[in-house]
């Protein structure tokens, strides 16, 4: 099972290609011929949530950001990709980018499809595509690399809009990202090991980035009003079983209650 390329590809597809990859997909808000506002969706579904779940969604949104993104440059191991997603979610990072330049993948027993549920996922075929898009979205490219001249991650200023780029577990950072880097950072280590697993490195770097943002900006979460409204609706949809059926039934009841003209 561990070396089955078919299983590995199916798992990677589940993580990065299936379903609506980002909260910006308009299909979250389209029901038959009707396009609903985020507030309308929340109003319909909130009665189906516990008070604790509502509070949790609000708490998560308050500490969420798009001004820090994480990029996996060439994913290979499904367990590592899943773990980086979990770390992104855990540290309030909504934007997850992956460059798929591998011909095959590694299956991992650690793969958890639920890791993809709460972050927005973008998948690129080549580093150049990802770099161009990140530049257009005004991200600084902060590359984690084993470079003796790199800035220790704890000393880097990650309070500006930054995309943290991590290389895969076999080939590391691509030449394209290394050449495009605005800053290169590294995790200081004093043991015999020369590198860390990408999932461990991602967790350490994201923790340091969050710490830096709180220290320099006073807070980590900084969603715009529109981002907060959209994500609140999408998180609510994902938290309610059979949410589409519930919304469509509510729309049918609403249409039936309207008086017939004439």
C-alpha positions in Angstrom: 0.0 0.0 0.0 2.8 2.5 1.0 4.3 2.4 -2.5 1.0 2.2 -4.5 1.2 5.1 -7.0 -2.6 4.8 -7.8 -3.5 5.2 -4.2 -1.1 8.1 -3.8 -2.5 9.9 -6.8 -6.0 9.4 -5.6 -5.1 10.9 -2.2 -3.3 13.9 -3.7 -6.3 14.5 -6.0 -8.5 14.5 -3.0 -6.3 17.0 -1.2 -5.7 19.4 -4.1 -8.1 18.9 -7.0 -11.5 17.7 -5.9 -14.5 20.0 -5.1 -14.5 23.7 -4.7 -10.9 24.6 -4.0 -11.4 28.1 -2.7 -14.1 30.1 -0.9 -14.1 32.5 -4.0 -15.9 29.8 -6.1 -19.3 31.4 -6.9 -21.0 28.0 -6.7 -21.0 28.3 -2.9 -23.6 31.0 -3.3 -25.6 29.8 -6.3 -28.8 27.7 -5.7 -30.8 26.9 -8.8 -31.5 30.3 -10.4 -30.8 32.2 -7.2 -27.5 33.8 -6.1 -27.5 34.4 -2.3 -25.6 36.9 -0.3 -23.3 35.4 2.4 -25.5 36.9 5.1 -28.6 35.2 3.7 -26.9 31.8 3.8 -25.7 32.3 7.4 -29.3 33.3 8.4 -30.8 30.1 6.9 -28.2 27.8 8.4 -27.4 29.2 11.8 -30.4 27.6 13.5 -28.8 24.3 12.6 -25.6 25.1 14.5 -24.9 24.9 18.2 -24.0 28.1 20.0 -20.6 26.6 20.6 -20.0 26.0 16.8 -21.2 29.6 16.0 -18.8 31.0 18.6 -15.9 28.8 17.2 -16.5 30.1 13.6 -16.5 33.7 14.8 -13.3 33.0 16.9 -11.5 31.4 13.9 -12.5 34.3 11.6 -11.2 36.9 14.0 -7.7 35.4 13.8 -7.6 34.6 10.1 -5.5 36.3 7.4 -4.7 36.3 3.7 -1.7 38.6 4.3 0.3 35.5 5.1 0.2 32.6 2.6 2.0 29.2 2.5 3.4 27.7 -0.7 4.6 24.1 -1.1 7.0 24.1 -4.0 6.6 20.7 -5.6 4.5 18.3 -3.5 5.3 14.6 -3.3 4.2 13.0 -0.1 0.5 13.2 0.6 1.0 13.1 4.4 3.3 16.1 4.3 0.9 18.1 2.1 -1.9 17.3 4.4 0.2 18.2 7.5 1.2 21.6 6.0 -2.5 22.3 5.4 -3.3 21.5 9.0 -0.6 23.8 10.2 -1.9 26.6 7.9 -5.4 26.2 9.3 -4.0 26.0 12.9 -2.1 29.2 12.6 -4.9 31.1 10.8 -3.4 31.1 7.3 -6.2 30.9 4.8 -4.2 30.8 1.5 -2.5 27.6 0.6 -0.6 27.3 -2.7 1.0 24.1 -4.2 3.2 23.7 -7.2 2.6 20.2 -8.8 5.8 19.4 -10.7 6.0 15.7 -9.6 5.3 12.9 -12.0 4.2 10.6 -9.1 3.4 10.8 -5.4 4.0 9.0 -2.2 1.1 7.5 -0.3 1.1 8.2 3.5 -1.0 6.7 6.2 -1.0 10.1 7.8 -3.1 11.6 5.0 -6.2 13.3 6.3 -8.7 14.6 3.7 -10.2 16.9 6.4 -7.1 19.0 6.3 -8.2 20.6 3.1 -11.6 21.7 4.4 -10.8 25.0 6.0 -8.2 26.6 3.7 -8.3 28.0 0.2 -6.2 25.9 -2.1 -4.5 27.0 -5.4 -2.6 24.5 -7.5 0.0 25.5 -10.1 1.8 23.3 -12.7 5.0 25.3 -12.7 6.8 27.6 -10.3 6.6 30.5 -12.7 2.8 30.4 -12.7 2.7 30.6 -8.9 5.4 33.3 -8.7 3.6 35.5 -11.3 0.2 35.2 -9.4 1.8 35.8 -6.0 3.6 38.9 -7.4 0.3 40.1 -8.9 -1.3 39.8 -5.4 1.5 41.8 -3.8 3.2 39.0 -1.8 6.8 39.2 -0.8 8.4 35.8 -1.5 10.0 34.5 1.7 11.8 31.2 0.8 12.8 28.7 3.5 16.1 27.2 2.4 19.3 25.7 3.7 21.5 28.7 3.0 24.3 29.7 5.3 23.5 33.3 4.6 19.8 32.9 5.3 18.1 35.1 8.0 17.1 33.0 11.0 13.3 32.7 10.9 12.9 34.3 14.3 14.7 37.4 13.1 12.8 37.9 9.8 10.1 40.5 9.5 7.0 38.6 8.3 4.6 41.3 9.3 4.4 42.6 5.6 2.2 40.7 3.1 4.3 37.5 2.6 4.2 34.1 1.0 6.2 31.6 2.9 7.7 29.1 0.4 8.8 25.6 1.4 10.5 23.0 -0.8 9.4 19.5 -1.1 10.9 16.6 0.9 13.0 15.3 -2.0 14.2 18.1 -4.3 13.9 21.1 -2.0 13.3 24.6 -3.4 13.2 25.1 -7.2 15.7 27.4 -8.9 12.8 29.6 -10.0 11.6 30.3 -6.4 15.2 30.6 -5.1 15.9 33.2 -7.8 12.7 35.1 -7.2 13.1 35.2 -3.4 12.8 38.6 -1.7 14.2 37.0 1.5 15.7 33.6 2.4 15.0 32.3 5.9 16.2 29.2 7.8 15.4 27.5 11.0 18.4 27.5 13.3 19.5 23.9 14.3 22.2 22.7 16.6 22.0 18.9 16.3 23.4 16.4 13.8 20.4 16.6 11.6 20.8 19.0 8.7 17.2 19.4 7.8 13.6 18.9 9.0 10.7 17.2 7.5 8.7 19.8 5.5 5.6 19.4 7.7 7.7 20.2 10.9 9.5 23.1 9.1 6.1 24.5 8.0 4.7 24.4 11.5 7.8 26.1 13.0 7.9 28.8 10.3 4.2 29.5 10.5 4.4 29.8 14.3 7.2 32.3 14.0 5.4 34.2 11.3 2.3 34.5 13.5 4.3 35.5 16.5 6.0 38.2 14.4 2.7 39.6 13.1 1.2 39.8 16.6 4.4 41.4 18.0 4.7 44.0 15.2 1.0 44.6 14.2 -0.8 43.9 17.5 -2.9 41.1 15.9 -2.7 38.3 13.4 -6.2 38.3 12.0 -6.9 41.1 9.5 -9.6 39.9 7.1 -11.4 42.5 5.2 -15.2 42.8 5.8 -16.0 41.1 2.5 -13.5 38.2 3.1 -14.9 37.8 6.6 -18.5 37.7 5.3 -17.7 35.2 2.5 -15.7 32.9 4.8 -18.3 33.0 7.5 -20.9 31.7 4.9 -18.6 29.0 3.6 -17.5 27.8 7.0 -21.2 27.7 8.0 -22.0 25.6 4.9 -19.2 23.2 5.8 -20.4 22.9 9.4 -24.0 21.9 8.6 -24.8 18.5 7.2 -27.0 18.6 4.1 -26.6 22.4 3.9 -27.5 22.6 0.2 -30.8 20.7 0.8 -31.6 22.9 3.8 -31.0 26.1 1.8 -33.0 24.9 -1.2 -35.9 23.9 1.0 -35.9 27.3 2.6 -36.0 29.0 -0.8 -38.9 26.8 -1.8 -40.8 27.8 1.3 -40.0 31.4 0.7 -41.3 31.3 -2.9 -44.4 29.5 -1.8 -45.2 32.1 0.8 -45.1 35.0 -1.7 -48.5 36.2 -2.9 -49.5 35.4 -6.4 -49.8 38.6 -8.6 -53.3 39.6 -9.6 
